Amino acid sequence: MNNDKQDQTKLSTVQVISRAANILRALKDHPKGLSLSKIAKEVGLARSTVQRIVATLEQEKFVAAVSSEEGFRLGPELAILGAAVQSDLREEVRPFLIQLSSQVNETVDLSVLDNGKVLFVDQIIAPHPLQATSQPGVSFPLHCTANGKAILAALPIAEVERLLPEELPRYNDHTITSRYELLKELEVVRKEGVAFAKEEHIQGICAVGAAISDQMGNLRAISIPLPSSRFYGKEEKLAAALRNTCQTINQHLGNK
């Protein structure tokens, strides 16, 4: 009898954790916040149940109150935890980036999706007098960069459409400005496993990029940016090296 009660307690605890996780996921898609009633509708739970869980999450700073109308949004504690995870993953992936940079003799970047843009978080610089480098902490658009396209191709179509406006900003004559045309290109990226950007953001700069993910499904992109003078004619060689590196990283992270 005692064992039955222990099993029921464990099941109840797991259920609460699962419900809390679903609430956090719902809030992730609504950065301006959701009321308790709207959260309840999103996750399919009674409002009273949501209220109890949200109250606990608020105490732990996993959610924060916005206003009486908007309700709650994700809290600051999640950003702290996320930064720790990102830092750990960056250190774990770095040896592979160094190896890839040495193999292709080019700069290699690591980036993440951040507020509808691609954010550079690490970089291995190759010893070339002419380089294509972006300092960690700099953000670039998604639709005209290799790392941005790689991340977009790894996301659900609904999420891609939410992130991209119908008319995409033009940076030069090479930029794809039609969302429909970009979605067609992303289909090719999914099949081939790599994305290319051929002077679409910055004239004279090309890149190849591919996505990786950890066991929690967090996406990162690895890219090889380089001047167009060293890119054309080497696309497939760079793509093959990047694919192999990303496959090795995914296996290392447990995504076999």
CORHUWO-V859676 format. One record per backbone hydrogen bond with DSSP energy under -1.0 kcal/mol. CO is the residue of the C=O (numbers start at 1). NH is the residue of the N-H. E is the energy in kcal/mol with one decimal. If there is no record, write none. Layout:
co: {CO;CO}
nh: {NH;NH}
e: {E;E}
//
This chain:
co: {1;2;3;4;5;6;7;8;9;10;11;12;13;14;15;16;17;18;19;20;21;22;23;24;27;30;34;35;36;37;38;39;40;40;46;47;48;49;50;51;52;53;54;55;56;57;58;61;62;64;67;71;72;73;76;77;78;79;80;81;82;83;84;85;86;87;88;89;90;93;93;94;95;96;97;98;99;100;101;108;109;110;110;111;112;114;117;118;119;120;122;124;126;135;138;140;145;146;147;148;149;152;156;157;158;159;160;166;172;177;178;179;180;181;182;183;184;185;186;187;188;189;195;197;202;204;205;206;207;208;209;210;212;214;218;220;221;222;223;224;226;227;228;231;234;235;236;237;238;239;240;241;242;243;244;245;246;247;248;249;250}
nh: {5;6;7;8;9;10;11;12;13;14;15;16;17;18;19;20;21;22;23;24;25;26;27;28;30;33;72;39;40;41;42;43;44;45;50;51;52;53;54;55;56;57;58;59;60;62;61;77;75;73;71;66;34;64;80;81;82;83;84;85;86;87;88;89;90;91;92;93;94;96;97;98;99;100;101;102;103;104;105;124;223;121;122;221;119;117;114;140;112;137;110;108;128;138;120;118;149;150;151;152;153;155;160;161;162;163;164;179;175;168;182;183;184;185;186;187;188;189;190;191;192;193;209;207;205;228;199;226;197;224;195;222;220;217;214;212;111;210;109;208;206;230;232;234;238;239;240;241;242;243;244;245;246;247;248;249;250;251;252;253;255}
e: {-2.0;-2.3;-2.5;-2.2;-2.2;-2.4;-2.5;-2.4;-2.3;-2.6;-2.3;-2.1;-2.2;-2.4;-2.4;-2.6;-2.4;-2.1;-2.0;-2.2;-2.2;-2.1;-2.2;-1.6;-1.6;-2.1;-2.9;-2.5;-2.6;-1.9;-2.3;-2.4;-1.3;-1.8;-2.3;-2.6;-1.8;-2.1;-3.0;-2.0;-1.5;-2.5;-2.6;-1.8;-1.7;-2.7;-1.3;-2.0;-2.8;-2.4;-2.7;-3.6;-2.3;-2.7;-1.7;-2.3;-3.0;-2.3;-1.7;-2.3;-2.7;-2.3;-2.4;-2.7;-2.4;-2.1;-2.0;-2.4;-1.7;-1.2;-1.5;-2.5;-2.0;-2.4;-2.7;-2.1;-2.2;-2.5;-1.5;-2.9;-1.9;-2.9;-1.6;-2.6;-3.4;-1.3;-3.2;-2.5;-2.3;-3.4;-2.5;-2.4;-2.1;-1.9;-2.5;-2.9;-2.6;-2.1;-2.0;-2.5;-2.6;-1.3;-2.0;-2.7;-1.5;-1.8;-1.9;-1.7;-1.4;-3.0;-2.2;-2.6;-1.7;-1.8;-2.4;-1.2;-1.1;-2.0;-2.2;-1.5;-2.7;-2.5;-2.6;-1.9;-2.1;-2.9;-1.3;-2.6;-2.4;-2.7;-3.0;-2.9;-2.5;-2.0;-1.3;-2.7;-2.4;-2.3;-2.9;-1.2;-2.7;-2.0;-1.6;-2.6;-2.5;-2.6;-2.5;-1.9;-2.3;-2.7;-2.2;-2.0;-2.7;-2.5;-2.1;-2.5;-2.7;-2.1;-2.3;-2.5;-3.6}
//
